[in-house]
Structures are given as C-alpha cells and as structure tokens.
Amino acid sequence: MDGFVLSSIPFHVLDLFGTFIFAITGGMKAIEHKLDIVGVIVLSGTAGLAGGIIRDVILGFTPPIAIIDPLYIIITSIAGISILLLYHFLKNLMKLFLTFDAFGLGIFSLLGANIAYSMFGFNLIAIMFSGIITAVGGGILRDIFVNEIPLVFRKELYVSLSFAGVLLFFIMLHLGLSVVFSTILGIIFITFGRIAAIKYNWNLPTRIFGDTN
C-alpha cells in the first residue's frame, strides 16, 4: 500500500505545515479577542494540535504524535508569537485568517484521510472520519474557547468541502491514481473551493422549508 505512514518524511512535513497553518488561525483569533501572550500561544496550540490529537486517540495512537514530538508545540508557539509581533502590519486580519483557515482545512482533511487509508485500506467510513475530525477538531475548540459558534456549524461551505475533498481522494484511489496525486488533488479542491465560497458568498441553506413565523 503506497499511502503515507506516520514515520514517512512526506507525512511529517505535511503534518507540520498544516499544524503551522492552523496555529496561525488560532493566534489571529486570540488577537482578535484581545487575549494576552499566554492566550495567543494556547489558542494557537489548540487550533494546530487538537484535531490531530483527537484523531490519534480514537485511532489508537497513544500517546498522540503531537505530544511525543516537541516540534509540534514549538511550531504552534512560534506561529502564535509571530502573529502577535506582526499584528500591526496586517491590513486585513479577517481575510488573512480565512485564507490560512482554507489551506489548513485542505491539508488536514487529506492528512487524516491518508492516515486512515494507510491503516485500514479502502474503508470509506474510517477515511471520512479521520479526514474530517483532523480538519475541524482544532477549529471547533478554537472557536468555542473564544465563545463563538464554531465555523463548522455555520451556514458557510466548510465541513461539506472537507467531506467532498476526502470523497474525491477515495474515488481517485479506486480509479487507480497514486496516493500522492489523489492527495494533492483533494487539497487543491478543498482549499480553493473554500476560498471561492468565501469570495462568492456560497452558503448552505439555513432553513429547508422557509420562515415558519
């Protein structure tokens, strides 16, 4: 099976990069809510690490890789402090936040899907669960910690894009395409789908039958 495994260099680099990207969103969210430096670092770590930790615990990787490898904590701390120092140079914090969040969503969705595929093969439920929880777990806790409704539960196209991108990955593998190509295609689909949804205000319906009042 040619999927990424936990010890492979491609997996590790992709995981660290996704962790850094999501940690930036946590730092920006903390600054937006005027948290101090400790709050910025904690929220950066939450956004960058929580999804992977939840995934690892459920799939039986204990202790989670983010706990035993100090690079993860170092990267999330660097991301949070960097955003804190660069805050005054950022012209449009929300636009930057949403862009980084889109990249994080794509990377972590396919990262989790790869882990499940390397462990369970063509098990669609396992691949879907692993991909989606990796992608949204940290973001849910990030938003809850600052008393916001998590982005996942709003009308915007978000978790649905993660689902579609992971499904695309699964289909491409069944068609005989390589894991690397299928992974890249899934990341591109989710990331740019999310960016397009933000730009053109594509949303899911909040009501099916209209206003009942």
N, C-alpha and C positions, 0 to 999 in steps of 0.2 A: 504494500500500500504506500503511495507516494505522498501522503499528507504530511503536514508539519508535525513534528513531535516536540515535546517540551524541551528537549535538550538541543534542538537544532538552532543554528545561527539565524536563519530566516525568521523563525518563530520569535526568538528572543528579541531581535531587532524590531520586529513589527509590534510586539507587545510593549516594549519600552517606548517606542514612538507614540503609540496610542495612549499609553499612560501619561506621557508628557502633554499631549494634545488635550486630553480631558482634564488634566490637572490645571491647565491654563484656564479652562472654563470655570473650574471651582474657584480659582484665585480671583477672576473677574467678578464672579457672583459675590464673593466675600467683600470685595472693594465696593461694589455697587451698594451693599448693605452696611457699609462703613464699619466693618469688623477690624479688629487690631491685627498685628502681625501673626499672633498665635492663631486667630480665627482664620486668617488667609491661608496659613500653612495647613491647618486641619481640614478646611474645606477643599483645598487643592488635593490633599491626600484622599479624602473621601471620594471626590469625583474621579480621580485617577485609578483608585485601587479597589473600591468596594465591589464593583461588578465582577472583577476577576476573582476576588476572594470568595464571594458568594458562589460563583461557578465552581471553583476548585473544591470547596467544602462539599457541595452537593454531588459532584462527580467523584469524590473520594480522594482528592489530592490534599492530604493533611500532613504537616501544616501547609497552607497555601504558598505558592511560589513568591507572592509579594511580601510574605512575612520572612521567608528564609533568605531572600536575596536583597541585600541592603541597597542595591542600585535603585530599586523601586521607590523607597522612601526618599532617597537622595534626589531623585529626579522630580518627584512631586514637590519637594521642598524648594528646589531650585526654581521650578516653574512658578510657584506661589510668590516667592521673594522677587523674582524677575518682573512679574506683573505688577507687584506693589511698587517697585522702583520706577517702572516705565509708565505708570498710570497717567501721569500728567502729559505724556507725549502721545497718548492715544486719543485721536479725534472723535472716533465713533465707537465707543466701547460695546454697545449692543450689537452692532453689525459684525464686529470682530468676534464677539462671543458666539454668535450664531454660526459664523463661518467655521471656527475651530470646532464647535459642537458637531457640525455636519461631518467634518473629517473624522472626528472621534467616533461618531456613530457608525460610519462606514468601516473603519479599521477594526473596531472592537466586535462588530457583528460578524465579520468574516474570520476574525481571530478565534472567537468562540466556536464558530462552525467548524473550523479546521481541527480544533482540539477534539470535538465530539466525533468528527469523521475519523481521526487517527485512532480513536479508542473503540468506536462502535461500528465503523463502516457506514453502509448506506442505511442508517437509521434516521429517518426524517424527523421524528419527534425529538430525539436526542440532539440532532444538529440544530433544529429550530430553537429548542430551549437554551442550549449552550450559547448560541449566537446572540439571541435576544437578551438574555439575562446579563451577559458580558457587556452588551452595548448600553443597556438602560439602567442597570442596578446602581451604578455610581451617580448617575444624573438624578435618579429619583431621590436618593438620600441627600444629595447636594441641595436640591430644591426644598425638601422637607426641612432641612436644618435652618433655612432662612425663612421658613414659614410661607412658602409659595406652593401653589398647586403644581406638582411635577409636570414638566413639559410633555411627558409621555401621555398624560391624561387629558391634555387639552385637544382642541379640535384640529390642530395642525398635523400635517403628514409627518409622522416621526416613527413610532414603533411599527406602523404599517410598512414604511420603507425598509426598515430593518428586516421585517418578515419577508418582503418581496425580494430583497437582495440575497438573503440566505437561501430562499427557494430557488432563485436563479442559479446560485452556486451549486445546489443539489442537482438541478436539471442539467447543467453543463457537465457535471461529473458523469451523470448517466449517459450523456451523449458521447462520452469518451474523451473529453477535453482534459488537459492536465489540471492538477490542483492549483498550480501557480497561476495559470491563465484564468481559471474559474474564480480564484480569489481576487485577482486584480479587477476582473470584470464586475464582481459583486461590490467591491469597494467603490469603484467608479460610479456604478448605478446608484448606490445609496447616497454617496456624498453629493453628487451633482443633482440627484433627484431632490435631495433636501434643500440644496441651495436654490434650485429652481422653484420649489414650493414656497420658499421664503420670498423670493423676488416677485413671483406672480400671484402670491396670496392664495395658493391652492390649499384647501382645507377639507377635512372630513365633515359631514353633516353632524350638527349637534342635536337635531331632532329628526325623526323619521316621518312623523305624521303632522308636523307643523305645530303652531301655537294652539294649545288646548284651552287657553283662557277665554 
